[in-house]
Amino acid sequence: MSNLQVSEINVPAVIKKLKTSEWLSPLFQRDFVWSNASVVALINSIIDARPVGMITLWEQEGNSALPLESISIPDADPITGKTSERYFSDASSRPGRYYAILDGRQRSTALALAFGGLRATSARFRNAGRYFLDVTATENIERVKFVPEKEVIKRNFNTLKVAISHGYFPLEVDDPDNIFGQWMSYLQHIRNPEFYADNVLPDEAELDRRNKVLQSAFNGIIKTKIAIYTVPQTYDLAEICDIFETLNTTGTKVSTVDLIHSNIYSDTSTDSVGPILIRDSIDELGEIDGAVGWSSSKDRPELIAQFAAAIHVALDSKPEPRPIGTKEYRISSVKSQDLLALPAAHWRKIFSEGPKLAGYLGAFQNAVAGGSFGMAQCPYPAIAAIYVGLRWYRDFDAGAHITWTPEDHLDPMFRAMFWRNVFATRYDQGFLTQIGTDLRALKSFLNRSPTDGKHDLWRSSANAWLDENVSKVPEESIVLDVVTDGSEAGALKRAASLLLYARAGVDAVDGSPIHYGSGQLQLHHIYPKDWCANNKIEGISDFVDFAIAKRDYVNSAANLMPMSRSSNLTWRKKHPAQFLKENGMVFDARAETWNSYFVNRNLFELLETGANPGEFWEQRGKEIAKEIVHRMSV
């Protein structure tokens, strides 16, 4: 393999090669799977001029028979709403010499998303948005922000002046060959009063700080070099498959939890009670009621480490942090450095009180949604760290002077904070630092709770605090838009259906248990997808046809209900009126269950009479939205 070539390239050059179809992806490559957070992490590494890995290419020529396509992301056809691919370039128009990306498809696609303007047009997909450099951020880890396209339009961030007035500079490069000119204009705009509200510039010190952030980011984008490993065209497909197999089976990403596990094991290996095994302890915690579905060494194990860090932040009396390398570190939030600084004594205490911690997690679920739900159903699961930290502080550290209780103060206030936070999308970016800030602020407010029993006055002050520190309660119509649109993504999508998961108890059809943890809990369609697809007729098509409705009513929370798999199999192709009649179902037989699933008597009658599904979805959506908004006030 002595004829293999190694070279280097910078980010703008990568974008140009992808745009001109000089770099293409073989059809045997896996789809793009990176999360927005992974893309943000790559961008942060680039603007810090850190190593960002290597890309392996296979040289091709015009007559190559290898099936190749432009890098792409999932999107929806604007007319039919069906899933399709959005390509970054026209692969049918290739230069004379081009290259197949053997390894680096994920990294290349991430660069196209961040710097090339590749994005999904449908909000149903996670890549429907844009990446910005936020020069107002004071933490390096929070400089890069992904803003969903709906939010871009809502905040008018597609207008450069508006975006810059908020400190947001688009990372998208209009012309890779002119990136220097684009960023030089940014440096001019940052001191131009016309780019700020009321033509008022920030003070000089803040302008200097923002200018340095901008210059540093540009230097990183230009100077960061990506290693290129080029395989010549003389290699045949069999040899390439061997190389591809090797590339995809070597190298394992080391997670923060792996490092914590190694460090804490090393620190406690000679303890008389035995070493602390972080991963094993996380799995054991996950078997306790309350923590089921939240604590796993295989699925986001860093979440439990974030809870542990939040507990450390909340405590007044706590063990000293573990040094990171040769440096002392103060744990202030739930970032990776905070997790690595958690001392062994803190970990041992937490795992020794596993039932307590699991109980706090269960109480968190009940506080925000009135029932149990898993991490996968929760918008911003890390927000539970604030609740867990404050409960731990109240039980293990707070003195007799503390007057607040979980039932009367923390639960109602955290519930309102949780729901306002979700619909303000405050944690879409930068939540790692924000969690520590929010925890300290909420702790301070709770510790000032009055002792004179004037609870009405306290509620008023709590709501005023939430207005100022989190967000104001949104209009019910805003929440209704989310509840009735299945094309929503991320935290808002999970928020729309969270109460349905939490309220699940029994199947409204056969009465079988379907609560969380039973293994039977799933949300299924009330108006089945097949029925909706086959009934795009006048009147009904206004709601079931995505192209007409401009929203996905069919897959929205307004059309979903907890139901066992067996019940869904018998219902799934029938109109609700037909199914209810064939099974002799009446509202009063399970009125409590129907009501808990936001189907009151009037809505049940709409199902029985075969009313337009749109009428049912709008009315049921209002019931769900009303309950969510109710939970936003103390």
KOLKE-482011 format. One line per field, with one value per residue (C-alpha): x, y, z; residue number from 1. Coordinates in nm, 3 decimals, decimal comma, padded with zeros to 5 digits. Layout:
N
east = c(X	...)
north = c(Y	...)
up = c(Z	...)
num = c(NUM	...)
! end
This chain:
634
east = c(00,000	00,295	00,106	-00,159	-00,146	-00,188	-00,271	-00,467	-00,755	-00,942	-01,316	-01,405	-01,225	-01,424	-01,750	-01,647	-01,556	-01,890	-02,084	-01,916	-01,966	-01,591	-01,655	-01,945	-02,079	-02,097	-02,444	-02,307	-02,232	-02,470	-02,713	-02,635	-02,695	-02,526	-02,738	-02,738	-02,534	-02,268	-02,251	-02,216	-01,932	-01,750	-01,792	-01,657	-01,350	-01,302	-01,326	-01,081	-00,849	-00,846	-00,795	-01,117	-01,019	-00,946	-01,139	-01,056	-01,125	-01,114	-01,012	-01,258	-01,280	-01,564	-01,636	-01,658	-01,945	-01,943	-02,291	-02,230	-02,452	-02,416	-02,422	-02,778	-03,015	-03,375	-03,644	-04,007	-04,147	-04,321	-04,616	-04,680	-04,517	-04,347	-03,992	-03,729	-03,364	-03,229	-02,898	-02,617	-02,516	-02,609	-02,418	-02,494	-02,267	-01,919	-01,571	-01,340	-01,176	-01,378	-01,363	-01,577	-01,588	-01,496	-01,474	-01,592	-01,950	-02,080	-01,814	-01,861	-02,238	-02,197	-01,973	-02,230	-02,501	-02,300	-02,108	-02,274	-02,639	-02,763	-03,084	-03,419	-03,719	-03,965	-03,973	-04,038	-03,665	-03,394	-03,178	-03,440	-03,244	-02,927	-02,605	-02,488	-02,191	-02,332	-02,082	-02,283	-02,204	-01,959	-01,880	-01,683	-01,900	-02,206	-02,072	-02,232	-02,610	-02,843	-03,168	-03,465	-03,595	-03,930	-03,747	-03,526	-03,837	-04,013	-03,717	-03,636	-03,283	-03,288	-03,231	-02,863	-02,921	-03,168	-02,947	-02,641	-02,841	-02,888	-02,522	-02,589	-02,360	-02,454	-02,190	-02,326	-02,078	-02,244	-01,934	-01,649	-01,405	-01,515	-01,526	-01,262	-01,479	-01,788	-01,620	-01,447	-01,792	-01,898	-01,610	-01,733	-02,098	-02,015	-01,934	-02,202	-02,491	-02,729	-02,703	-02,835	-03,173	-03,237	-02,886	-02,740	-02,403	-02,297	-02,025	-01,668	-01,549	-01,831	-01,761	-01,395	-01,492	-01,736	-01,480	-01,226	-01,482	-01,553	-01,185	-01,096	-01,376	-01,274	-00,911	-01,020	-01,234	-00,950	-00,662	-00,816	-00,673	-00,852	-00,628	-00,709	-00,610	-00,650	-00,672	-00,581	-00,824	-00,602	-00,764	-01,057	-01,390	-01,295	-00,989	-01,199	-01,456	-01,176	-01,056	-01,411	-01,474	-01,155	-01,240	-01,579	-01,465	-01,158	-01,152	-01,402	-01,508	-01,419	-01,709	-01,695	-01,850	-01,571	-01,318	-01,514	-01,538	-01,163	-01,070	-01,303	-01,208	-00,842	-00,916	-01,107	-00,939	-00,773	-01,075	-01,169	-01,530	-01,416	-01,386	-01,670	-01,785	-01,967	-02,127	-02,244	-02,387	-02,574	-02,736	-02,829	-02,989	-03,192	-03,366	-03,524	-03,873	-03,853	-03,521	-03,649	-03,592	-03,359	-03,043	-02,854	-02,486	-02,577	-02,828	-02,706	-02,514	-02,384	-02,732	-02,675	-02,336	-02,515	-02,756	-02,457	-02,296	-02,621	-02,637	-02,283	-02,377	-02,685	-02,504	-02,357	-02,146	-01,976	-01,651	-01,380	-01,377	-01,136	-00,846	-00,851	-00,492	-00,289	-00,564	-00,811	-01,165	-01,486	-01,798	-02,052	-02,279	-02,309	-02,047	-01,793	-01,531	-01,780	-01,852	-01,484	-01,425	-01,681	-01,487	-01,513	-01,669	-01,954	-02,014	-02,012	-02,269	-02,497	-02,495	-02,537	-02,859	-02,979	-03,342	-03,354	-03,220	-03,464	-03,744	-03,652	-03,662	-04,007	-04,121	-03,988	-04,201	-04,511	-04,446	-04,425	-04,671	-04,873	-04,739	-04,442	-04,253	-03,911	-03,610	-03,695	-04,034	-03,895	-03,810	-03,469	-03,416	-03,117	-03,355	-03,445	-03,098	-03,228	-03,516	-03,298	-03,028	-03,273	-03,445	-03,106	-03,008	-03,337	-03,296	-02,922	-02,784	-03,044	-03,063	-03,365	-03,409	-03,532	-03,907	-03,989	-04,120	-04,131	-04,510	-04,601	-04,316	-04,069	-04,316	-04,555	-04,276	-04,060	-04,361	-04,424	-04,053	-04,032	-04,320	-04,230	-03,871	-03,980	-04,205	-03,948	-03,695	-03,442	-03,242	-03,216	-02,857	-02,626	-02,817	-02,505	-02,415	-02,776	-02,869	-02,621	-02,739	-03,106	-03,043	-02,868	-03,132	-03,423	-03,253	-03,204	-03,570	-03,698	-03,476	-03,651	-03,994	-04,206	-04,287	-04,609	-04,833	-04,927	-04,924	-05,122	-04,861	-04,585	-04,753	-04,775	-04,406	-04,316	-04,498	-04,331	-03,991	-04,066	-04,175	-03,841	-03,602	-03,755	-04,024	-04,378	-04,663	-04,726	-05,065	-05,268	-05,281	-04,901	-04,920	-05,214	-05,002	-04,746	-05,003	-05,176	-04,866	-04,683	-04,412	-04,272	-03,937	-03,720	-03,827	-04,153	-04,264	-04,196	-04,368	-04,688	-04,736	-04,574	-04,901	-05,040	-04,750	-04,772	-05,149	-05,139	-05,295	-05,522	-05,619	-05,947	-06,041	-05,987	-05,887	-05,541	-05,259	-05,044	-04,870	-04,506	-04,288	-04,548	-04,375	-04,706	-04,714	-04,731	-04,918	-05,130	-05,345	-05,714	-05,784	-05,554	-05,282	-05,406	-05,762	-05,635	-05,418	-05,714	-05,970	-05,828	-06,170	-06,337	-06,360	-06,146	-05,845	-05,819	-05,682	-05,538	-05,351	-05,022	-04,992	-05,327	-05,322	-04,959	-04,931	-04,928	-05,253	-05,243	-04,924	-04,985	-05,053	-05,416	-05,454	-05,258	-05,371	-05,216	-05,324	-05,197	-05,046	-05,324	-05,596	-05,416	-05,390	-05,769	-05,833	-05,560	-05,748	-06,094	-06,270	-06,321	-06,701	-06,683	-06,444	-06,646	-06,968	-06,821	-06,676	-06,982	-06,780	-06,960	-06,814	-06,954	-06,794	-06,451	-06,530	-06,239	-05,991	-06,128	-06,127	-05,767	-05,668	-05,829	-06,136	-06,436	-06,798	-06,838	-06,520	-06,625	-06,954	-06,762	-06,586	-06,913	-07,094	-06,815	-06,757	-06,483	-06,153	-06,035	-06,310	-06,201	-05,831	-05,884	-06,108	-05,891	-05,581	-05,736	-05,797	-05,433	-05,303	-05,524	-05,379	-05,022	-05,077	-05,241	-04,919	-04,715	-04,839	-04,781)
north = c(00,000	00,229	00,418	00,546	00,924	01,135	01,504	01,773	02,009	02,288	02,325	02,561	02,332	02,033	02,222	02,307	01,946	01,825	02,096	02,020	01,643	01,584	01,390	01,145	00,877	00,506	00,356	00,100	00,377	00,401	00,692	01,010	00,934	01,216	01,424	01,805	01,793	01,585	01,840	02,120	01,929	01,897	02,270	02,358	02,145	02,319	02,673	02,573	02,431	02,091	01,759	01,648	01,313	01,182	01,122	00,826	00,860	00,620	00,778	00,736	00,835	00,927	00,567	00,426	00,184	00,229	00,352	00,694	00,973	01,313	01,321	01,365	01,388	01,267	01,520	01,521	01,583	01,924	01,795	01,443	01,472	01,135	01,085	01,150	01,250	01,603	01,597	01,848	01,840	01,696	01,368	01,324	01,621	01,513	01,642	01,419	01,288	01,241	01,042	00,803	00,874	00,543	00,681	01,024	01,033	01,147	01,416	01,538	01,560	01,746	02,001	02,043	02,104	02,355	02,541	02,447	02,526	02,167	02,133	01,959	02,168	01,970	02,028	01,655	01,597	01,691	01,862	02,128	02,425	02,633	02,669	03,001	03,136	03,307	03,577	03,666	03,327	03,349	02,976	02,829	02,518	02,736	02,941	02,724	02,718	02,507	02,695	02,499	02,650	02,733	02,937	03,095	03,221	03,319	03,524	03,649	03,509	03,451	03,828	03,894	04,225	04,069	03,769	03,984	04,218	03,915	03,819	03,529	03,497	03,235	02,966	02,887	02,986	03,137	03,078	02,861	03,058	03,383	03,279	03,541	03,822	03,692	03,685	04,019	04,168	04,008	04,187	04,515	04,450	04,377	04,745	04,887	05,046	04,963	04,596	04,657	04,736	05,110	05,157	05,113	04,935	04,724	04,884	04,882	04,603	04,376	04,466	04,377	04,044	03,962	04,064	03,823	03,539	03,611	03,633	03,319	03,122	03,236	03,144	02,800	02,744	02,846	02,684	02,354	02,081	01,756	01,466	01,301	00,941	00,871	00,518	00,507	00,374	00,069	-00,098	-00,322	-00,336	-00,646	-00,470	-00,159	-00,366	-00,501	-00,147	-00,026	-00,312	-00,231	00,139	00,063	-00,192	-00,021	00,260	00,295	00,633	00,679	00,841	01,067	00,787	00,552	00,803	00,851	00,474	00,434	00,725	00,631	00,264	00,365	00,593	00,323	-00,001	-00,045	00,056	-00,202	-00,208	-00,263	-00,036	00,171	00,032	00,325	00,140	-00,155	00,083	00,280	-00,043	-00,146	00,194	00,144	-00,159	00,045	00,190	00,552	00,508	00,241	00,373	00,645	00,473	00,253	00,205	00,161	00,440	00,789	00,683	01,039	01,138	00,981	01,154	01,482	01,413	01,347	01,675	01,866	01,721	01,842	02,190	02,199	02,104	02,356	02,092	01,861	01,677	01,861	01,802	01,556	01,734	01,710	01,635	01,882	02,144	02,208	02,238	02,384	02,192	02,449	02,267	01,938	01,977	01,702	01,870	01,883	01,513	01,421	01,628	01,438	01,276	00,911	00,994	01,172	00,877	00,628	00,834	00,858	00,488	00,398	00,602	00,450	00,401	00,768	00,885	00,660	00,796	01,152	01,057	00,906	01,218	01,434	01,242	01,275	01,643	01,745	01,503	01,328	00,981	00,776	00,813	00,719	00,920	00,859	01,029	01,330	01,662	01,766	01,470	01,650	01,905	01,637	01,704	02,030	01,856	01,567	01,806	02,015	01,711	01,573	01,910	01,927	01,581	01,561	01,912	02,180	02,309	02,357	02,710	02,575	02,625	02,495	02,145	01,934	01,904	02,269	02,453	02,259	02,034	02,306	02,549	02,295	02,171	02,524	02,573	02,245	02,322	02,687	02,585	02,331	02,565	02,845	02,589	02,731	02,408	02,351	02,470	02,545	02,361	02,215	02,548	02,666	02,375	02,488	02,847	02,749	02,518	02,784	03,045	02,816	02,707	03,070	03,150	02,846	02,926	03,263	03,101	03,270	03,100	03,289	03,057	03,319	03,067	03,282	03,555	03,298	03,161	03,510	03,576	03,231	03,302	03,644	03,477	03,229	03,511	03,683	03,386	03,126	03,267	03,393	03,148	03,120	03,164	02,843	02,867	02,826	02,506	02,388	02,428	02,188	01,937	01,917	01,893	01,562	01,723	01,890	01,743	01,712	01,837	01,994	01,668	01,477	01,746	01,718	01,351	01,339	01,359	01,069	00,849	00,964	00,908	00,560	00,305	00,063	-00,004	00,173	-00,116	-00,427	-00,293	-00,456	-00,274	-00,053	00,170	00,267	-00,030	-00,290	-00,340	-00,281	00,099	00,244	00,534	00,439	00,630	00,689	00,759	00,493	00,602	00,363	00,497	00,856	00,771	00,609	00,880	01,197	01,314	01,653	01,796	01,529	01,598	01,944	01,763	01,430	01,561	01,712	01,926	02,094	02,105	02,224	02,028	01,660	01,610	01,234	01,174	01,448	01,399	01,495	01,164	00,941	00,740	00,479	00,143	-00,214	-00,366	-00,624	-00,357	-00,151	-00,450	-00,486	-00,110	00,001	-00,018	00,085	00,416	00,472	00,466	00,123	-00,013	00,119	-00,026	-00,368	-00,400	-00,269	00,006	00,279	00,577	00,498	00,152	00,314	00,682	00,744	00,596	00,789	01,114	01,059	01,020	01,356	01,198	01,337	01,242	01,499	01,382	01,018	01,104	01,261	00,927	00,734	00,946	00,943	01,317	01,481	01,381	01,741	01,846	01,574	01,662	02,033	01,983	01,712	01,918	02,204	01,974	01,863	02,217	02,352	02,102	02,179	02,553	02,492	02,323	02,631	02,830	02,767)
up = c(00,000	-00,051	-00,324	-00,084	-00,046	00,267	00,239	00,424	00,349	00,526	00,583	00,294	00,050	00,179	00,122	-00,235	-00,316	-00,180	-00,368	-00,699	-00,658	-00,654	-00,332	-00,342	-00,115	-00,213	-00,179	00,066	00,315	00,610	00,636	00,827	01,195	01,384	01,619	01,611	01,932	01,754	01,473	01,729	01,897	01,562	01,491	01,835	01,766	01,431	01,565	01,838	01,568	01,736	01,552	01,384	01,240	00,893	00,572	00,348	-00,027	-00,321	-00,651	-00,943	-01,309	-01,543	-01,651	-01,298	-01,246	-00,868	-00,754	-00,601	-00,478	-00,322	00,056	00,174	00,470	00,513	00,424	00,317	-00,028	-00,008	-00,213	-00,084	00,257	00,199	00,321	00,056	00,040	00,018	-00,170	-00,133	-00,501	-00,838	-00,852	-01,222	-01,301	-01,199	-01,277	-01,474	-01,161	-00,846	-00,523	-00,323	00,050	00,214	00,565	00,672	00,545	00,886	00,921	00,563	00,602	00,930	00,756	00,478	00,738	00,939	00,669	00,340	00,413	00,371	00,575	00,569	00,467	00,680	01,056	01,098	01,062	01,311	01,046	00,967	01,096	01,076	01,271	01,411	01,601	01,912	02,006	02,318	02,475	02,763	02,769	02,477	02,472	02,407	02,114	01,846	01,832	01,621	01,560	01,416	01,093	01,248	01,509	01,241	01,062	01,383	01,506	01,154	01,179	00,804	00,783	00,852	01,033	01,275	01,344	01,408	01,632	01,859	01,832	01,593	01,289	01,025	00,982	00,637	00,365	00,058	-00,157	-00,022	-00,239	-00,075	00,289	00,371	00,231	00,411	00,750	00,695	00,644	00,974	01,148	01,001	01,091	01,454	01,510	01,281	01,477	01,190	01,291	01,644	01,794	01,802	01,654	02,004	02,018	02,317	02,529	02,398	02,625	02,506	02,142	02,189	02,346	02,063	01,804	01,955	01,950	01,583	01,483	01,676	01,511	01,163	01,228	01,341	01,031	00,801	00,987	01,093	00,874	00,799	00,706	00,373	00,304	-00,070	-00,210	-00,583	-00,843	-00,899	-00,599	-00,688	-00,506	-00,306	-00,164	-00,095	00,094	00,312	00,380	00,447	00,688	00,875	00,895	01,044	01,302	01,445	01,691	01,974	02,099	02,464	02,647	02,952	03,156	03,047	03,181	03,504	03,549	03,500	03,730	04,015	03,994	04,019	04,316	04,508	04,401	04,743	04,956	05,218	05,093	04,736	04,432	04,289	03,955	03,797	03,507	03,719	03,979	03,712	03,589	03,945	04,004	03,684	03,838	04,119	04,075	03,969	03,791	03,550	03,199	03,329	03,450	03,204	03,128	02,761	02,703	02,797	03,110	03,136	03,256	03,597	03,612	03,537	03,824	04,050	03,943	04,003	04,354	04,419	04,292	04,517	04,838	05,079	05,255	05,007	04,938	04,748	04,371	04,221	04,042	03,664	03,574	03,775	03,799	04,079	03,949	04,093	03,996	03,882	03,637	03,447	03,173	03,103	03,322	03,610	03,574	03,568	03,884	04,093	04,381	04,479	04,816	04,640	04,408	04,697	04,889	04,585	04,508	04,875	04,867	04,540	04,654	04,759	04,422	04,235	04,452	04,358	03,991	04,036	04,224	03,939	03,689	03,905	03,970	03,603	03,442	03,713	03,636	03,524	03,198	03,067	02,964	02,596	02,641	02,830	02,663	02,795	03,037	03,195	03,349	03,604	03,750	03,897	04,076	04,196	04,320	04,521	04,673	04,778	04,925	05,119	05,272	05,331	05,371	05,443	05,799	06,019	05,883	05,549	05,527	05,181	05,120	04,803	04,809	04,872	04,702	04,488	04,302	04,180	04,101	03,920	03,724	03,595	03,528	03,335	03,098	03,042	02,972	02,711	02,515	02,532	02,392	02,641	02,654	02,278	02,303	02,593	02,865	03,027	03,186	03,215	03,443	03,706	03,679	03,701	03,995	04,201	04,116	04,206	04,528	04,628	04,562	04,752	05,050	05,076	05,105	05,375	05,701	05,771	05,571	05,311	05,029	04,783	04,809	04,761	04,446	04,303	04,367	04,227	03,900	03,878	03,930	03,654	03,420	03,472	03,492	03,258	03,029	03,036	02,983	02,607	02,447	02,442	02,061	02,047	02,249	02,038	01,723	01,869	01,994	01,655	01,437	01,420	01,209	01,520	01,622	01,929	02,270	02,150	01,990	02,311	02,518	02,311	02,402	02,747	02,941	02,739	02,847	03,208	03,230	03,079	03,311	03,131	02,773	02,697	02,467	02,680	03,023	03,021	03,206	02,984	03,237	03,198	03,294	03,192	02,859	02,683	02,671	02,322	02,167	01,869	01,621	01,698	01,333	01,181	00,940	00,671	00,696	00,673	00,371	00,192	00,266	00,116	00,006	00,009	00,360	00,519	00,295	00,452	00,758	00,641	00,336	00,450	00,137	00,210	00,590	00,604	00,927	01,022	01,213	01,157	01,359	01,613	01,983	01,914	01,725	01,963	02,263	02,494	02,361	02,379	02,069	02,041	02,053	01,794	01,559	01,555	01,532	01,294	00,961	01,077	01,125	01,500	01,460	01,298	01,560	01,856	01,716	01,631	01,981	02,163	02,329	02,522	02,704	03,050	03,058	03,097	03,142	03,380	03,133	02,834	03,030	03,143	02,778	02,692	02,529	02,718	02,649	02,370	02,195	02,232	02,062	01,773	01,729	01,753	01,498	01,240	01,249	01,043	01,206	01,188	01,429	01,673	01,643	01,698	02,003	02,158	02,087	02,282	02,581	02,584	02,527	02,806	03,054	02,949	02,989	03,328	03,441	03,357	03,656	04,026)
num = c(1	2	3	4	5	6	7	8	9	10	11	12	13	14	15	16	17	18	19	20	21	22	23	24	25	26	27	28	29	30	31	32	33	34	35	36	37	38	39	40	41	42	43	44	45	46	47	48	49	50	51	52	53	54	55	56	57	58	59	60	61	62	63	64	65	66	67	68	69	70	71	72	73	74	75	76	77	78	79	80	81	82	83	84	85	86	87	88	89	90	91	92	93	94	95	96	97	98	99	100	101	102	103	104	105	106	107	108	109	110	111	112	113	114	115	116	117	118	119	120	121	122	123	124	125	126	127	128	129	130	131	132	133	134	135	136	137	138	139	140	141	142	143	144	145	146	147	148	149	150	151	152	153	154	155	156	157	158	159	160	161	162	163	164	165	166	167	168	169	170	171	172	173	174	175	176	177	178	179	180	181	182	183	184	185	186	187	188	189	190	191	192	193	194	195	196	197	198	199	200	201	202	203	204	205	206	207	208	209	210	211	212	213	214	215	216	217	218	219	220	221	222	223	224	225	226	227	228	229	230	231	232	233	234	235	236	237	238	239	240	241	242	243	244	245	246	247	248	249	250	251	252	253	254	255	256	257	258	259	260	261	262	263	264	265	266	267	268	269	270	271	272	273	274	275	276	277	278	279	280	281	282	283	284	285	286	287	288	289	290	291	292	293	294	295	296	297	298	299	300	301	302	303	304	305	306	307	308	309	310	311	312	313	314	315	316	317	318	319	320	321	322	323	324	325	326	327	328	329	330	331	332	333	334	335	336	337	338	339	340	341	342	343	344	345	346	347	348	349	350	351	352	353	354	355	356	357	358	359	360	361	362	363	364	365	366	367	368	369	370	371	372	373	374	375	376	377	378	379	380	381	382	383	384	385	386	387	388	389	390	391	392	393	394	395	396	397	398	399	400	401	402	403	404	405	406	407	408	409	410	411	412	413	414	415	416	417	418	419	420	421	422	423	424	425	426	427	428	429	430	431	432	433	434	435	436	437	438	439	440	441	442	443	444	445	446	447	448	449	450	451	452	453	454	455	456	457	458	459	460	461	462	463	464	465	466	467	468	469	470	471	472	473	474	475	476	477	478	479	480	481	482	483	484	485	486	487	488	489	490	491	492	493	494	495	496	497	498	499	500	501	502	503	504	505	506	507	508	509	510	511	512	513	514	515	516	517	518	519	520	521	522	523	524	525	526	527	528	529	530	531	532	533	534	535	536	537	538	539	540	541	542	543	544	545	546	547	548	549	550	551	552	553	554	555	556	557	558	559	560	561	562	563	564	565	566	567	568	569	570	571	572	573	574	575	576	577	578	579	580	581	582	583	584	585	586	587	588	589	590	591	592	593	594	595	596	597	598	599	600	601	602	603	604	605	606	607	608	609	610	611	612	613	614	615	616	617	618	619	620	621	622	623	624	625	626	627	628	629	630	631	632	633	634)
! end
